Amino acid sequence: MPPTPTAVPNGVRIRELREGTGLSAAELARKLRRHVTTIQNAERGRPVSLILIGQLARALGVPPVELIAVEPAADRPDQTVR
């Protein structure tokens, strides 16, 4: 089975959008049937699956590309879009 494609999310943007909807991380996680840690990891800019990027984009009402980091975080140069 091939590996799941991942991307480094734009965590700041995800948090801004989530807070703009009035949802807590836990509420967004319940809405997506995910664990709150998954949402928190995305907001911290840790690599997540492209499937999750799509789910977040739908839930937050934006195109998926808006949730992907343009460049890896300076303190994590080894993380790139795969």
C-alpha positions as MATLAB code, in Angstrom:
seq = 'MPPTPTAVPNGVRIRELREGTGLSAAELARKLRRHVTTIQNAERGRPVSLILIGQLARALGVPPVELIAVEPAADRPDQTVR';
ca = [
       0.000    0.000    0.000;
       1.535    3.360   -0.984;
       2.208    5.939    1.725;
      -0.444    8.551    2.381;
       0.543   11.884    0.804;
       1.197   14.554    3.412;
       1.706   18.294    3.474;
       2.902   20.863    5.975;
      -0.191   22.844    6.914;
      -0.380   26.597    7.435;
      -1.225   26.208   11.098;
      -1.653   29.911   11.759;
      -4.221   30.181    8.966;
      -6.084   27.087   10.149;
      -6.314   28.502   13.677;
      -7.454   31.921   12.388;
     -10.196   30.344   10.296;
     -11.288   27.993   13.072;
     -11.475   30.808   15.602;
     -13.319   32.928   13.038;
     -16.046   30.296   12.896;
     -16.310   30.315   16.681;
     -15.289   26.662   16.951;
     -12.871   25.295   19.512;
     -10.298   22.756   18.365;
     -12.339   20.082   20.133;
     -15.548   21.130   18.372;
     -13.846   21.102   14.965;
     -12.385   17.686   15.749;
     -15.846   16.323   16.619;
     -17.269   17.804   13.424;
     -14.581   16.026   11.372;
     -14.718   12.847   13.481;
     -11.051   13.303   14.348;
      -9.150   13.473   17.614;
      -8.500   16.963   18.972;
      -4.763   16.212   18.885;
      -5.009   15.891   15.096;
      -6.404   19.425   14.851;
      -3.820   20.745   17.289;
      -1.010   19.127   15.297;
      -2.280   20.775   12.104;
      -2.386   24.132   13.876;
       1.204   23.594   15.027;
       2.289   23.048   11.430;
       3.080   19.371   11.776;
       2.667   17.317    8.590;
      -0.843   15.999    8.049;
      -2.506   13.951    5.351;
      -3.894   15.664    2.285;
      -7.194   14.029    3.203;
      -7.243   16.028    6.443;
      -6.323   19.218    4.544;
      -9.374   18.627    2.340;
     -11.639   17.972    5.312;
     -10.423   21.093    7.105;
     -10.879   23.171    3.954;
     -14.493   22.028    3.544;
     -15.261   22.619    7.221;
     -13.656   26.078    7.179;
     -15.045   27.106    3.780;
     -11.785   27.733    1.931;
      -9.874   26.061   -0.905;
      -7.402   23.406    0.315;
      -4.425   25.284   -1.115;
      -5.085   28.042    1.416;
      -4.283   25.615    4.232;
      -0.913   24.399    2.939;
       2.259   26.175    4.035;
       4.134   27.873    1.214;
       7.492   27.175    2.859;
       8.439   24.825    5.676;
       8.695   26.455    9.077;
      12.194   27.806    9.731;
      12.597   25.637   12.820;
      11.572   22.507   10.895;
      13.507   22.593    7.616;
      13.109   18.854    7.077;
       9.330   19.113    6.611;
       8.261   19.594    3.016;
       5.207   18.902    0.911;
       5.410   15.293   -0.236;
];
